[in-house]
Amino acid sequence: MTEENEKERRRFQRLERRDQIKIKVFSFPERGEYRQATIIDISGGGMQIETREFYAEKTVLKIEMNFTGWQKYTRSFMKYFGDAASRPLVVLGEVIRCQTLVAGAKYVLAINFSGIDESQRQALMRFIRAQILAKA
């Protein structure tokens, strides 16, 4: 593990999850279809996911995830109203490692969030902290 990864581990609390998310290779203009993936754990700086596809290191993914209740940790006035209360968190993440579990069928990706709104990162970190405290 690199020194940078070690610093990230100490800087952000990690939360084990098993949520289904959608991912696709980021491109502009946007093209391609979303693929299903499963979160293994998540932090304010990145996540580990399980997927059926191999992604090379440095691939940038568009990630759409919707944890029930994460929105209430945002600073938005409208967070409890209309579709804001169920809006997914959409981030860009760079693949920093792709480990093969079953060739052609199961991979674990380590992803560093490379494009996330700072207010959403803060909301995600508050959500993670609350979930960890609720389990304690």
C-alpha positions in Angstrom: 0.0 0.0 0.0 1.4 3.4 -0.9 2.0 6.2 1.6 -0.8 8.2 -0.1 -3.3 5.4 0.4 -2.2 5.1 4.1 -2.9 8.8 4.6 -6.3 8.5 3.0 -7.2 5.6 5.3 -6.4 7.8 8.4 -8.1 10.9 7.1 -11.5 9.4 6.4 -13.7 7.0 8.3 -14.8 4.0 6.3 -18.2 2.5 6.4 -19.0 -1.0 5.2 -22.1 -1.1 2.9 -23.7 -3.4 0.4 -25.6 -0.9 -1.6 -26.2 -1.4 -5.3 -24.8 1.5 -7.4 -24.4 2.4 -11.1 -21.1 3.0 -12.8 -19.8 3.8 -16.3 -16.7 5.0 -17.8 -16.8 8.8 -17.8 -16.7 10.6 -21.2 -17.7 13.9 -22.5 -20.0 14.1 -24.3 -21.6 11.4 -22.1 -22.1 8.0 -23.8 -22.3 4.4 -22.8 -24.6 2.6 -20.4 -24.4 2.3 -16.7 -23.4 -1.1 -15.2 -24.4 -2.4 -11.8 -21.8 -2.6 -9.0 -21.9 -3.3 -5.2 -20.3 -1.1 -2.6 -17.9 -2.9 -0.2 -17.0 0.2 1.8 -17.1 3.9 1.4 -15.4 7.0 2.8 -15.3 10.7 2.1 -12.3 10.1 -0.1 -13.2 7.0 -2.1 -14.7 3.5 -2.0 -14.2 -0.1 -2.8 -16.7 -1.8 -5.0 -17.3 -5.2 -6.5 -18.1 -5.4 -10.2 -18.4 -7.9 -13.0 -16.2 -5.8 -15.4 -12.4 -5.2 -15.3 -11.4 -1.5 -15.3 -7.8 -0.5 -15.8 -6.0 1.7 -13.3 -6.5 5.5 -13.9 -9.9 4.9 -15.6 -12.3 7.6 -14.5 -15.8 6.3 -13.7 -19.0 8.2 -13.3 -20.6 6.8 -10.1 -24.3 7.2 -9.2 -25.3 6.1 -5.7 -28.4 6.6 -3.6 -28.1 5.9 0.1 -31.5 6.4 1.7 -31.1 9.4 4.0 -27.7 10.8 3.0 -29.4 13.9 1.6 -30.5 15.1 5.1 -26.8 15.7 5.9 -26.5 18.3 3.1 -26.7 22.0 3.9 -29.4 22.5 1.2 -32.5 24.2 2.4 -34.6 22.0 0.0 -33.1 18.7 1.2 -36.5 17.5 2.6 -38.7 18.5 -0.3 -39.6 16.9 -3.6 -37.0 15.0 -5.5 -34.1 16.6 -3.5 -34.9 14.1 -0.7 -34.2 11.2 -3.0 -31.5 12.7 -5.3 -28.5 10.4 -5.9 -25.0 11.3 -5.1 -23.1 11.5 -8.4 -19.3 11.6 -8.3 -16.3 10.9 -10.5 -13.8 8.4 -9.3 -10.4 7.2 -10.5 -9.6 3.5 -10.4 -6.5 3.1 -8.3 -6.5 -0.7 -8.1 -8.5 -3.5 -9.8 -8.1 -6.9 -8.1 -9.3 -10.0 -10.0 -11.4 -12.3 -7.8 -12.8 -14.5 -10.6 -11.4 -13.7 -14.1 -14.2 -12.4 -16.4 -16.7 -12.4 -13.6 -15.7 -10.7 -10.3 -13.4 -7.7 -9.6 -12.8 -5.5 -6.6 -12.0 -1.9 -7.5 -10.4 0.7 -5.2 -11.6 4.1 -6.3 -10.4 7.6 -5.3 -13.1 10.3 -5.6 -11.5 12.7 -8.2 -14.7 14.8 -8.9 -17.0 15.4 -6.0 -18.6 18.7 -4.8 -17.0 19.6 -1.5 -20.3 20.2 0.2 -21.5 16.8 -0.9 -18.2 15.3 0.4 -18.9 16.9 3.8 -22.5 15.6 3.7 -21.2 12.1 2.9 -18.7 12.2 5.7 -21.5 13.3 8.2 -23.7 10.5 6.9 -20.8 7.9 7.4 -20.1 9.3 10.9 -23.8 9.0 11.9 -24.0 5.4 10.5 -20.9 4.4 12.4 -22.1 5.9 15.7 -25.6 4.2 15.2 -23.9 0.8 14.9 -21.8 1.4 18.1 
